[in-house]
Amino acid sequence: MGHSTSLWNPMPELEIMKDCNGVEQVALRVPRGASARVSLLGGQVISWRNERGEELLFTSIKAIFKTTKVVRGGIAICFPQFGNCSALEQHGFARNKMWSIDYDPPPLPPNGSNGKVFVDLLLKPSEDDLKCWPHCYEFRLRVSLSMDGDLALISRIRNINGKPFSFSIVYHTYFSVSDISEVRIEGLETCDYLDNLCQRERYTEQGDAITFESEVDRIYLSTPNVVAVLDHEKKQTFVIRKGGLPDMVVWNPWEKKAKSMADLGDDEYKQMLCVAAAAIERPISLKPGEEWTGSLELTAVPSSYCSDHLDHLLGTT
């Protein structure tokens, strides 16, 4: 890791650190022992640990640490596009930009961070950015950790332009799992999806749950606001709650593609699963002065607990 510094530490639960390249990271901790770490490069959450110190997010052992590119894993912010559909770099530029700590953010709605440890980050376009994507915006990101160890991200994107613009956004979340063959996703049954392995052909999910036996690369559309990822071997369930993000990306590269990726170990596909809240099919449009808000909350609970409440949770939209 790096060393801590006293640049900014108004609360004992927050600490500024630096990685091996000197990039600042903010560590959040709560009294029961849960923690999270956020890098100012990309506004990327690079660690989320429960009260027992177990890592809940996947990061590749071959992750490449640079000052210009996020690492393979954690939660990366893809904005203003997802995929490679324009002159912009793949998945947009926000994930490879240096964010700043926002010391004076506009207030969130009541209860937005009550009882939580949080940090506010800010991204604004540089002159070079405006040449590629000529829109003035303010992207504010709050990353918070509740006293129970729940991780939340709240994004606010404001158009400070003289003209409207549209964007897509994805919280590209890599969950750490015991074995991909022991994992299933519940809550996406009967949803339509675009299959990136079949030229984005549209299909309807037929299974009672999504399980994994080969490469999967899909964008599920108009999804419920609560989805669960059940890990049978760990007896652990991730509950994903989202707002303002109608779509969900589900991805695992499987063996062949994993071997072709320089920053992913050959067999690491077995220990990872991307389930990412998103707005892709219908990009968000903002008129001058308008602001969009999107949220993601992640909870990790024992599967025995979740099974008692899962039907209720997945019935919540």
C-alpha positions in Angstrom: 0.0 0.0 0.0 1.4 3.5 0.5 1.6 5.9 3.4 -1.1 7.9 5.1 -1.0 11.7 5.0 -2.7 14.5 6.9 -3.8 16.4 3.8 -7.4 15.9 4.7 -8.7 13.9 7.7 -11.6 15.7 9.4 -12.9 12.4 10.9 -11.0 9.5 12.3 -12.9 7.1 10.0 -11.3 8.8 6.9 -7.7 8.6 5.8 -5.9 9.7 2.7 -3.3 7.2 1.3 -1.2 6.9 -1.8 -0.6 3.9 -4.0 2.7 2.8 -5.6 2.3 5.5 -8.3 1.5 8.3 -5.8 -2.2 8.3 -6.7 -4.3 9.4 -3.7 -6.8 7.0 -2.2 -9.4 7.6 0.4 -9.9 4.9 3.0 -13.3 4.7 4.8 -13.7 2.7 8.0 -16.6 2.1 10.4 -16.3 1.0 14.1 -17.5 -2.6 13.5 -14.5 -3.2 11.1 -16.0 -2.8 7.6 -13.9 -0.7 5.2 -13.7 0.7 1.7 -11.0 2.3 -0.4 -11.6 4.8 -3.3 -8.9 5.9 -5.8 -9.0 9.4 -7.1 -8.0 7.8 -10.4 -11.3 7.1 -12.0 -13.3 7.6 -8.8 -12.9 3.9 -8.6 -13.8 1.8 -5.5 -10.9 -0.6 -5.3 -11.7 -2.4 -2.0 -14.8 -3.2 0.1 -14.3 -5.4 3.1 -16.8 -6.7 5.6 -16.4 -6.5 9.4 -14.3 -9.7 9.3 -11.9 -8.1 6.9 -12.9 -10.3 3.9 -12.6 -8.6 0.5 -16.0 -8.5 -1.3 -14.8 -7.0 -4.6 -12.6 -8.8 -7.1 -9.3 -7.3 -8.3 -7.0 -9.2 -10.6 -3.6 -10.4 -9.4 -2.4 -9.2 -12.8 -4.0 -5.7 -12.5 -1.8 -3.1 -14.1 -1.3 -0.1 -11.8 -0.7 3.1 -13.9 -1.5 6.7 -13.4 -3.6 6.9 -16.5 -5.8 3.8 -16.4 -8.0 2.1 -13.8 -7.2 -1.4 -12.6 -9.1 -4.6 -13.6 -11.6 -4.9 -10.8 -13.4 -3.0 -8.0 -16.1 -0.6 -9.2 -15.2 1.5 -12.2 -17.3 4.4 -13.5 -18.1 4.2 -17.2 -19.2 7.6 -18.5 -20.3 9.1 -20.9 -20.5 5.9 -22.9 -20.4 2.2 -22.4 -18.7 0.0 -25.0 -16.8 1.3 -28.1 -19.5 3.2 -30.0 -17.9 6.6 -30.8 -14.6 8.4 -31.1 -14.3 8.3 -27.4 -12.2 5.7 -25.6 -13.9 2.4 -24.8 -16.3 2.8 -21.8 -15.8 6.6 -21.8 -13.1 8.7 -20.2 -14.3 9.2 -16.6 -12.7 6.0 -15.4 -9.2 7.1 -16.6 -9.4 10.7 -15.3 -8.0 12.0 -12.1 -10.9 13.1 -9.8 -10.6 15.6 -7.0 -12.0 15.6 -3.5 -15.1 17.8 -3.4 -14.8 19.8 -0.2 -18.1 21.8 -0.6 -20.7 19.6 -2.4 -24.3 20.8 -2.8 -26.5 19.1 -0.2 -28.0 15.7 -0.9 -31.7 15.0 0.0 -32.4 14.3 3.7 -31.1 10.9 5.0 -28.7 10.7 2.0 -25.7 10.0 4.3 -27.1 9.8 7.8 -25.0 7.5 10.0 -22.5 6.9 7.2 -18.8 7.6 6.6 -18.4 9.1 3.2 -16.2 11.0 0.7 -17.3 13.3 -2.1 -15.4 13.4 -5.4 -15.7 15.7 -8.3 -14.9 15.5 -12.0 -15.0 18.4 -14.5 -13.9 18.4 -18.1 -10.5 19.6 -19.1 -9.8 21.5 -22.3 -8.6 18.3 -23.9 -11.8 16.5 -22.8 -13.9 19.2 -24.5 -12.2 18.6 -27.8 -13.4 15.0 -27.7 -16.8 15.5 -26.0 -17.7 19.2 -26.2 -20.1 19.3 -23.2 -19.6 21.1 -19.9 -20.7 19.1 -16.9 -20.1 18.5 -13.2 -20.0 14.9 -12.1 -20.2 14.5 -8.3 -19.8 11.1 -6.8 -20.4 10.3 -3.1 -19.0 7.0 -1.9 -20.3 6.0 1.6 -20.1 3.2 4.1 -22.9 2.5 6.6 -22.3 1.4 10.1 -23.4 -2.0 9.0 -20.9 -2.1 6.2 -23.2 -1.4 3.3 -21.5 0.3 0.4 -23.3 3.1 -1.5 -22.4 5.3 -4.5 -24.5 8.3 -5.4 -23.8 10.1 -8.7 -25.0 13.6 -9.6 -24.3 14.8 -13.1 -25.3 18.4 -14.0 -25.4 20.0 -17.4 -23.7 23.4 -17.1 -23.6 23.6 -20.9 -25.4 26.0 -23.3 -26.9 23.0 -25.1 -28.5 19.6 -24.2 -26.4 16.4 -24.1 -26.9 12.7 -23.6 -24.8 10.1 -21.9 -24.7 6.5 -20.8 -23.3 5.4 -17.4 -22.4 2.1 -15.8 -21.1 1.2 -12.3 -18.9 -1.6 -13.5 -18.8 -3.8 -10.4 -16.6 -6.9 -10.0 -17.9 -9.1 -7.2 -15.5 -11.6 -5.6 -17.1 -15.1 -5.7 -16.0 -18.6 -4.6 -16.5 -20.3 -8.0 -18.5 -18.9 -10.9 -20.2 -22.3 -11.4 -21.6 -22.0 -7.8 -23.2 -18.6 -8.4 -26.6 -17.6 -9.6 -28.4 -14.2 -10.1 -32.0 -13.8 -9.1 -34.3 -10.9 -10.0 -33.7 -10.8 -13.8 -36.1 -13.5 -14.7 -38.3 -12.6 -17.8 -36.3 -9.5 -18.5 -35.2 -8.8 -22.0 -31.5 -8.5 -22.7 -29.1 -7.6 -25.5 -26.5 -10.3 -26.1 -23.1 -8.8 -26.9 -21.9 -12.2 -28.1 -24.6 -12.2 -30.8 -24.3 -8.6 -32.3 -26.6 -7.3 -29.6 -29.5 -9.4 -30.6 -32.5 -9.0 -28.2 -33.7 -12.0 -26.2 -35.9 -12.7 -23.2 -34.4 -14.4 -20.1 -36.1 -17.8 -19.8 -34.5 -19.3 -16.7 -35.7 -19.1 -13.1 -32.2 -17.7 -12.3 -29.0 -16.9 -14.3 -26.3 -19.5 -13.9 -22.9 -19.7 -15.6 -21.4 -22.5 -17.8 -19.7 -20.4 -20.5 -18.9 -16.8 -21.4 -21.8 -14.3 -20.7 -21.9 -10.7 -21.9 -25.4 -9.2 -21.7 -27.2 -6.0 -21.1 -30.5 -6.6 -19.2 -33.1 -4.0 -19.9 -35.7 -2.3 -17.6 -34.6 -4.4 -14.7 -36.0 -4.4 -11.1 -34.4 -2.0 -8.6 -33.3 -5.0 -6.4 -31.3 -8.0 -7.7 -29.4 -10.7 -5.8 -26.2 -12.5 -6.5 -26.1 -15.8 -4.5 -22.8 -17.6 -3.9 -23.7 -21.1 -2.7 -20.2 -22.1 -1.7 -19.6 -19.0 0.4 -23.2 -19.1 1.6 -23.2 -15.4 0.9 -25.5 -13.1 -1.0 -24.9 -9.7 -2.5 -28.1 -7.6 -2.6 -27.9 -4.9 -5.2 -30.3 -1.9 -4.9 -30.3 0.8 -7.5 -32.0 4.0 -8.5 -32.1 5.9 -11.8 -30.3 3.0 -13.5 -32.8 0.9 -15.4 -30.3 -1.6 -17.0 -27.9 -4.2 -15.7 -24.7 -5.6 -17.3 -23.9 -9.2 -16.6 -20.4 -10.3 -17.7 -18.0 -13.2 -17.2 -15.2 -13.7 -19.8 -14.8 -17.4 -19.2 -11.7 -19.4 -20.0 -10.8 -18.5 -23.6 -11.3 -14.7 -23.3 -9.6 -14.6 -19.9 -6.4 -16.1 -21.4 -6.4 -13.3 -24.0 -6.6 -10.5 -21.4 -3.2 -9.2 -20.2 -4.6 -7.9 -16.9 -6.5 -11.0 -15.9 -5.1 -14.3 -14.7 -6.0 -17.3 -16.9 -8.2 -18.9 -14.2 -9.4 -15.8 -12.5 -12.7 -15.8 -14.3 -13.7 -18.4 -11.8 -13.5 -16.0 -8.9 -15.2 -12.9 -10.5 -18.6 -11.8 -11.7 -19.6 -8.4 -13.0 -23.1 -7.4 -12.3 -23.3 -3.7 -13.0 -26.2 -1.2 -12.6 -26.4 0.9 -15.7 -28.3 3.3 -18.0 -27.4 2.2 -21.6 -30.4 1.4 -23.8 -32.0 4.8 -23.4 -29.2 7.4 -22.7 -29.8 10.0 -20.1 -30.6 13.4 -21.6 -30.0 16.7 -19.8 -31.0 20.2 -20.8 -28.9 23.1 -19.7 -29.1 23.4 -15.9 -30.6 20.0 -15.4 -29.2 17.4 -13.0 -29.5 13.6 -13.0 -29.0 11.4 -9.9 -28.3 7.7 -9.9 -27.6 5.5 -6.9 -26.2 2.0 -6.1 -26.2 0.3 -2.7 -24.5 -3.0 -2.1 -25.1 -5.3 0.9 -23.5 -8.6 1.6 -25.5 -11.0 3.9 -25.4 -14.7 4.7 -27.5 -16.6 2.2 -29.5 -18.2 5.0 -30.6 -14.7 6.1 -31.3 -13.6 2.5 -33.4 -16.7 1.6 -35.9 -15.7 4.3 -36.3 -12.2 2.8 -35.3 -12.6 -0.9 -38.9 -12.9 -2.3 -39.8 -9.7 -0.4 -36.6 -7.9 -1.6 -37.0 -8.9 -5.2 -40.6 -7.9 -5.2 -39.4 -4.3 -4.4 -39.2 -2.1 -7.5 
